[in-house]
Amino acid sequence: MKLLSVAIPSYNSQDYLERCVESLLPGGEDVEILIIDDGSTDRTAEIADAYAEKYPSMVTAIHQENGGHGEAVNTGVRNASGLYFKVVDSDDWVDGAAYQQILSKLRELSGGNQALDMMVSNFVYEKEGAKHKKVMKYAGILPEGRIFGWNEAGHFRKGRYILMHSVIYRTQLLRECGLELPKHTFYVDNIFVYVPLPYVKNMYYLDVDFYRYYIGREDQSVNEKVMIRRIDQQIKVNKLMVEAVDLWKLSNRKLQKYMFNYLEIITVISTIMLIRSGTQENLEKKRELWKYLKEYDIRLFWRLRRGIMGQVMNLPGRSGRKISVAAYKISQKVVGFN
């Protein structure tokens, strides 16, 4: 069995796939690299096959009909043979020194008497044209140098959450929790990192800047204009998250609070994007989203409404707009808008 499976969802990624794969190859035989060619029409399939041919014991090229990012991740989970599972998007890459530290720690922990459920590390916003790169760190929130549970986690401030870029899950845990991401849908990374959390009993935080999250392309899914254009998919993900976990049944209060706050920020993003688009149609969709929440779970509705959302929803006047902008800045931090 391999130590770590890395899935690379790839759609028309010919311009950056090689950088991604090259950053992962130094993992050696401990690592399984699954390049999932999601129905690409450029040279992605050819590049994937070339790596699989050159590194047959490390790289597997999987070709499928286009199913979107979520289905590529599903394929990765289904085919993974590693003890642990990581998603690295094809336009991102990993830091070499941090990578070796991650593998060393996973190797060490996999030999213990307690199976590690989740490893967390930092990620860097590799923003196009930015001189100072923002790093998402968890120092001061998560204990360092030991395995710990939810009760020992500190307070996550708004805008500082565990995202897909920062997480490595135990592969079997992803299968046990029944994770299945929707096809042809953007923003499913939120579901990927959210749904398995109630199954995570222990964690380890390694304070290294491991994942390099490339940001700044005009066509990127987190570009604000693109998000507004795809707002129906953001709303779909929002609703799937609401329905995936009954947060009221979680016995661990720290975990419950964290998941409420994460769901809140996703709802903030949906609402803010609908408001910022400025169209009557999208303002109606905003009303529909909140009507849905009220009808689906009245307690959840009030919990979200009384949080930052209650302020964001009441937008008249200068102070209302200030609150809206503040909420927008928090949501920018979460998804890394341009």
C-alpha positions as CSV (number, residue, x, y, z in Angstrom):
1,M,0.0,0.0,0.0
2,K,1.2,3.5,-0.8
3,L,1.4,6.1,1.9
4,L,-0.3,8.9,0.0
5,S,-2.5,9.1,-3.0
6,V,-2.6,12.5,-4.7
7,A,-5.5,13.1,-7.2
8,I,-5.0,15.8,-9.8
9,P,-8.3,16.7,-11.4
10,S,-7.3,17.9,-14.9
11,Y,-9.4,19.6,-17.5
12,N,-7.6,21.3,-20.4
13,S,-4.6,21.7,-18.1
14,Q,-1.8,21.5,-20.7
15,D,-0.3,24.8,-19.7
16,Y,0.4,24.0,-16.1
17,L,-0.1,20.2,-15.5
18,E,3.6,19.5,-15.8
19,R,4.5,22.0,-13.1
20,C,2.0,20.3,-10.8
21,V,3.2,16.7,-11.5
22,E,6.9,17.7,-11.3
23,S,6.4,19.1,-7.8
24,L,4.9,15.8,-6.7
25,L,7.4,13.4,-8.2
26,P,10.0,13.8,-5.4
27,G,7.6,12.0,-3.1
28,G,9.0,8.8,-4.7
29,E,7.5,5.3,-4.2
30,D,5.6,6.4,-1.1
31,V,3.3,8.4,-3.3
32,E,0.7,7.5,-5.9
33,I,-0.1,10.3,-8.4
34,L,-3.5,9.9,-10.1
35,I,-3.9,12.3,-13.0
36,I,-7.6,12.4,-13.8
37,D,-8.1,13.7,-17.3
38,D,-11.7,14.9,-17.2
39,G,-12.6,14.8,-20.9
40,S,-9.9,17.4,-21.9
41,T,-9.8,18.5,-25.5
42,D,-6.2,19.8,-25.4
43,R,-2.9,17.9,-24.7
44,T,-3.8,17.1,-21.1
45,A,-4.4,13.4,-21.9
46,E,-1.2,13.1,-23.8
47,I,0.8,14.7,-21.0
48,A,-0.8,12.4,-18.4
49,D,0.0,9.3,-20.5
50,A,3.6,10.4,-21.0
51,Y,4.1,10.6,-17.2
52,A,2.3,7.3,-16.6
53,E,4.6,5.7,-19.1
54,K,7.8,7.3,-17.7
55,Y,6.9,6.6,-14.0
56,P,4.7,3.5,-14.1
57,S,5.0,2.7,-10.4
58,M,4.1,6.2,-9.4
59,V,1.8,7.8,-11.9
60,T,-1.6,6.5,-13.2
61,A,-3.4,8.3,-15.9
62,I,-7.2,8.0,-15.8
63,H,-9.3,9.2,-18.7
64,Q,-13.1,9.9,-18.2
65,E,-15.9,11.7,-19.9
66,N,-16.2,15.3,-18.6
67,G,-17.9,15.2,-15.2
68,G,-16.5,18.3,-13.6
69,H,-14.1,18.8,-10.7
70,G,-16.3,16.9,-8.3
71,E,-16.5,13.8,-10.4
72,A,-12.7,13.9,-11.0
73,V,-12.2,13.9,-7.2
74,N,-14.8,11.1,-6.8
75,T,-12.7,9.1,-9.4
76,G,-9.6,9.8,-7.4
77,V,-11.1,8.5,-4.2
78,R,-12.4,5.4,-5.9
79,N,-9.0,4.6,-7.4
80,A,-6.8,5.6,-4.5
81,S,-4.6,2.8,-3.0
82,G,-2.8,5.1,-0.5
83,L,-3.4,5.2,3.2
84,Y,-4.0,9.0,2.9
85,F,-5.6,11.1,0.2
86,K,-4.8,14.6,-1.1
87,V,-6.3,16.7,-3.9
88,V,-3.9,19.0,-5.8
89,D,-5.6,21.0,-8.5
90,S,-3.7,20.9,-11.9
91,D,-2.8,24.6,-11.8
92,D,-1.4,24.4,-8.3
93,W,1.7,22.8,-6.9
94,V,3.4,21.8,-3.6
95,D,6.6,23.1,-1.9
96,G,9.4,20.6,-2.1
97,A,10.8,21.0,1.5
98,A,7.4,21.0,3.1
99,Y,6.4,18.0,1.0
100,Q,9.2,15.9,2.5
101,Q,8.2,17.0,6.0
102,I,4.6,16.0,5.3
103,L,5.6,12.6,4.0
104,S,8.0,12.0,6.9
105,K,5.3,12.8,9.5
106,L,2.7,10.7,7.8
107,R,5.2,7.8,7.6
108,E,5.9,8.2,11.3
109,L,2.2,8.5,12.3
110,S,1.1,5.6,10.1
111,G,3.2,3.3,12.2
112,G,1.5,4.2,15.5
113,N,-1.3,2.4,17.3
114,Q,-3.8,5.1,16.4
115,A,-4.9,5.8,12.8
116,L,-4.7,9.5,12.0
117,D,-7.9,10.8,10.4
118,M,-6.8,14.2,9.1
119,M,-3.6,16.2,8.7
120,V,-3.7,20.0,8.3
121,S,-0.9,22.2,6.9
122,N,-0.6,25.7,5.6
123,F,-1.2,27.0,2.1
124,V,0.1,30.0,0.2
125,Y,-2.0,32.2,-2.1
126,E,0.3,32.4,-5.2
127,K,-1.5,35.4,-6.5
128,E,-0.6,36.6,-10.0
129,G,1.4,39.9,-9.7
130,A,1.4,40.0,-5.9
131,K,4.7,40.8,-4.2
132,H,3.6,39.7,-0.7
133,K,2.1,36.3,-0.7
134,K,-0.6,35.6,1.9
135,V,-0.3,32.4,3.9
136,M,-3.2,30.6,5.5
137,K,-1.7,29.4,8.8
138,Y,-3.3,27.6,11.8
139,A,-0.7,28.3,14.4
140,G,-2.3,29.4,17.6
141,I,-5.6,27.7,16.6
142,L,-4.4,24.0,16.3
143,P,-2.0,22.4,18.7
144,E,1.4,21.5,17.2
145,G,3.7,18.5,17.5
146,R,1.1,15.9,18.6
147,I,-2.2,14.2,17.7
148,F,-5.2,16.0,19.1
149,G,-9.0,16.0,19.0
150,W,-11.7,18.6,18.4
151,N,-11.8,19.6,22.1
152,E,-8.2,20.8,21.9
153,A,-8.8,23.0,18.8
154,G,-8.8,26.7,19.5
155,H,-11.1,29.4,18.1
156,F,-11.2,29.8,14.3
157,R,-11.6,33.5,13.5
158,K,-13.8,34.5,10.6
159,G,-12.0,33.9,7.3
160,R,-9.6,31.3,8.8
161,Y,-11.0,27.9,8.0
162,I,-9.6,24.4,7.0
163,L,-9.9,24.4,3.2
164,M,-9.3,21.7,0.6
165,H,-5.8,23.1,0.1
166,S,-4.9,22.6,3.8
167,V,-6.2,19.1,4.3
168,I,-5.1,15.5,3.9
169,Y,-7.7,12.9,4.8
170,R,-7.4,9.2,5.6
171,T,-8.6,7.6,2.4
172,Q,-10.9,5.0,4.1
173,L,-12.5,7.8,6.2
174,L,-13.6,9.5,2.9
175,R,-15.2,6.2,1.8
176,E,-16.8,5.5,5.2
177,C,-18.5,8.9,5.3
178,G,-20.0,8.2,1.9
179,L,-18.5,11.3,0.3
180,E,-19.9,11.8,-3.3
181,L,-19.4,15.1,-4.9
182,P,-22.0,16.3,-7.5
183,K,-21.1,16.2,-11.2
184,H,-20.7,19.4,-13.4
185,T,-20.6,21.7,-10.3
186,F,-18.0,24.2,-9.3
187,Y,-17.2,25.0,-5.6
188,V,-17.5,21.4,-4.5
189,D,-14.2,21.7,-2.6
190,N,-16.4,23.1,0.2
191,I,-18.4,19.8,0.3
192,F,-15.1,17.8,0.2
193,V,-13.7,19.5,3.3
194,Y,-17.0,19.8,5.2
195,V,-18.9,16.5,5.0
196,P,-16.1,14.2,6.4
197,L,-15.5,16.4,9.5
198,P,-17.9,14.6,11.9
199,Y,-16.0,11.4,11.1
200,V,-12.6,13.0,12.1
201,K,-11.8,11.9,15.6
202,N,-8.1,13.0,15.6
203,M,-5.9,15.4,13.7
204,Y,-2.3,16.5,13.4
205,Y,-1.2,20.0,12.4
206,L,2.2,20.5,10.7
207,D,3.1,24.2,10.5
208,V,4.7,24.2,7.0
209,D,3.7,26.1,3.9
210,F,2.9,23.1,1.8
211,Y,0.3,23.8,-0.8
212,R,0.7,26.6,-3.4
213,Y,-2.7,27.9,-4.5
214,Y,-2.3,29.7,-7.8
215,I,-4.7,32.5,-8.2
216,G,-5.2,35.4,-10.7
217,R,-6.4,33.9,-14.0
218,E,-9.4,35.6,-15.5
219,D,-11.2,32.3,-16.2
220,Q,-10.6,31.0,-12.7
221,S,-13.7,29.8,-10.8
222,V,-13.0,32.1,-7.8
223,N,-12.8,35.2,-10.0
224,E,-15.7,37.3,-8.8
225,K,-17.3,37.9,-12.2
226,V,-17.1,34.1,-12.9
227,M,-18.7,33.4,-9.4
228,I,-21.6,35.7,-10.2
229,R,-22.1,34.0,-13.5
230,R,-22.1,30.6,-11.8
231,I,-24.1,31.7,-8.8
232,D,-26.6,28.8,-9.3
233,Q,-23.8,26.3,-8.7
234,Q,-22.7,28.2,-5.5
235,I,-26.3,28.0,-4.3
236,K,-26.5,24.3,-5.1
237,V,-23.4,23.6,-3.1
238,N,-24.7,25.8,-0.3
239,K,-27.9,23.7,-0.1
240,L,-26.1,20.4,-0.4
241,M,-24.0,21.4,2.6
242,V,-27.1,22.3,4.6
243,E,-28.6,18.9,3.8
244,A,-25.5,16.7,4.2
245,V,-25.0,17.0,7.9
246,D,-27.5,17.5,10.7
247,L,-25.4,19.9,12.8
248,W,-27.9,19.7,15.7
249,K,-27.0,16.0,16.2
250,L,-23.3,16.6,16.6
251,S,-22.3,15.8,20.2
252,N,-18.9,17.6,20.1
253,R,-19.7,21.3,20.7
254,K,-16.4,22.5,19.3
255,L,-16.9,20.6,16.1
256,Q,-20.5,21.8,15.9
257,K,-19.6,25.4,16.3
258,Y,-16.9,25.2,13.7
259,M,-19.3,23.6,11.2
260,F,-22.0,26.1,11.9
261,N,-19.5,28.9,11.3
262,Y,-18.2,27.3,8.1
263,L,-21.8,26.9,6.8
264,E,-22.4,30.5,7.7
265,I,-19.5,31.8,5.6
266,I,-20.6,29.7,2.6
267,T,-24.1,31.3,3.0
268,V,-22.4,34.7,3.3
269,I,-20.6,34.1,0.0
270,S,-23.9,33.1,-1.7
271,T,-25.7,36.1,-0.4
272,I,-23.0,38.6,-1.1
273,M,-22.5,37.4,-4.7
274,L,-26.3,37.7,-5.3
275,I,-26.3,41.2,-3.8
276,R,-23.2,42.4,-5.7
277,S,-24.6,41.2,-9.0
278,G,-27.2,43.9,-8.6
279,T,-29.8,42.2,-10.8
280,Q,-33.5,41.8,-9.8
281,E,-33.3,38.2,-10.7
282,N,-30.5,37.5,-8.3
283,L,-32.1,39.5,-5.5
284,E,-35.0,37.2,-6.0
285,K,-32.7,34.2,-5.7
286,K,-31.3,35.6,-2.5
287,R,-34.9,35.8,-1.1
288,E,-35.5,32.2,-2.3
289,L,-32.3,30.9,-0.6
290,W,-33.3,32.3,2.7
291,K,-36.9,31.1,2.3
292,Y,-35.4,27.6,1.6
293,L,-33.4,27.8,4.8
294,K,-36.4,28.8,6.8
295,E,-38.5,26.0,5.5
296,Y,-35.8,23.4,5.7
297,D,-34.6,24.1,9.3
298,I,-36.1,27.0,11.1
299,R,-33.5,26.7,13.9
300,L,-30.6,26.8,11.4
301,F,-32.3,29.8,9.7
302,W,-32.3,31.8,12.9
303,R,-28.8,30.6,13.8
304,L,-27.4,31.9,10.5
305,R,-29.6,35.0,10.5
306,R,-28.4,36.1,13.9
307,G,-24.8,35.7,13.0
308,I,-23.0,37.9,10.5
309,M,-25.9,37.1,8.0
310,G,-28.4,39.0,10.1
311,Q,-26.3,42.1,9.5
312,V,-25.6,41.4,5.9
313,M,-29.2,40.9,5.1
314,N,-30.2,44.4,6.5
315,L,-28.3,46.5,4.1
316,P,-30.0,49.9,3.9
317,G,-28.0,53.0,4.6
318,R,-24.2,53.7,4.9
319,S,-23.7,51.4,7.9
320,G,-25.5,48.5,6.2
321,R,-23.2,48.9,3.2
322,K,-20.1,48.9,5.5
323,I,-21.3,45.7,7.1
324,S,-21.8,44.2,3.6
325,V,-18.3,45.2,2.5
326,A,-16.8,43.7,5.8
327,A,-18.6,40.4,5.1
328,Y,-17.4,40.5,1.5
329,K,-13.8,40.9,2.7
330,I,-14.2,37.8,5.0
331,S,-15.6,35.8,2.1
332,Q,-12.7,36.9,-0.1
333,K,-10.3,35.4,2.4
334,V,-12.1,32.1,2.4
335,V,-12.3,31.6,-1.4
336,G,-9.4,33.8,-2.4
337,F,-11.2,36.0,-4.9
338,N,-9.3,38.2,-7.2
